[in-house]
Amino acid sequence: MSAIDRNRNLTEYIPAADDDMIVCRCEEVTKGEIRRAVHDGMFNIHEVRRFLRCGMGLCQGQTCARLVKTIIARELGVSPGELADATARAPTRPVEMYIFAKERGRSE
């Protein structure tokens, strides 16, 4: 995978009819927000992810990462294969500390 040229001239951002479509359900990020981020200079999934938090919710990108990558690639005019994949993480849930304390008490 080659690095994307940051000096490329993107076409002007023009809102699309489906820009209000939710892409990341966990963080409620829309297609339009992702497209706008690319036009604002975020050229890879890691930058978009840090800025918009898409792929950082409960599913950790298991449902949206491929779609986010495809949207970024389309806006840049490149193949999705030219972009690096997002770092995969296992889905997690927040756990309150008292649960760990109870578990520790049982093993002693």
Secondary structure, DSSP 4 states (H G I P E B T S, - for coil): -PPP-TT--PPPP---TTTT-EEETTTTEEHHHHHHHHHTT--SHHHHHHHH-TT-STTTTTTTHHHHHHHHHHHHTS-GGGSPPPPP--------HHHHHHHHHHH-
